[in-house]
Amino acid sequence: NAGVTQTPKFQVLKTGQSMTLQCAQDMNHEYMSWYRQDPGMGLRLIHYSVGAGITDQGEVPNGYNVSRSTTEDFPLRLLSAAPSQTSVYFCASSTPWRDEQYFGPGTRLTVT
Amino acid sequence: AQSVTQLGSHVSVSEGALVLLRCNYSSSVPPYLFWYVQYPNQGLQLLLKYTTGATLVKGINGFEAEFKKSETSFHLTKPSAHMSDAAEYFCAVRSRDDKIIFGKGTRLHILP
């Protein structure tokens, strides 16, 4: 099993550009989530999904969109990047009872 | 709303000394509680978890934590610190609406 994979590992965007961060898992987990990590702020939940076709907002959803068309994939879209979105982004998937999350390696995004 | 407070953004201990990282939570329902560790430039890895049952839980690398409902605490301990324990540690709680919320993290420094 590859676990949770994320692409790209690094990305530099200009303000106003759009992009999609990819996340995939091969553990057949229904629950997936996106976090951003900033110094001194810990991990903050952006969006999460409890299954295909179902998504919901987390703590900091503004500026981000998600969709969940399959169990395996949970992409995160930035429609118009802003410098405030410079961060490290982690995708995670969780066991059915939410008693363990598996994290991807992260995407380091810089918006100039 | 559920929340997690980690006391001390940086903690330094000498090699061989006791490690104590503090975590307090708020939850309106019986919580699931977690400690995750993040080594530099890596994703997060589960150290240990409390779901139900025994309140003293043991994790990997010699760490353990005790769930104290009366104190709403879930402090992480290790009897003897090792240089390889230097990392950032995150406490997390699963909320009643299925979100998993993280604290801001504590960076553990090990002094030779």
Interface residues (C-beta under 8 A of the other chain):
Chain A: V4 Y31 S33 Y35 G40 M41 G42 L43 R44 L45 Y48 V50 G58 E59 F90 A92 S94 W97 R98 D99 E100 Q101 F103 G104 P105 G106
Chain B: Q6 S9 Y32 F34 Y36 Q42 G43 L44 Q45 L46 K49 T51 F90 R94 D98 K99 I100 I101 F102 G103 K104 G105
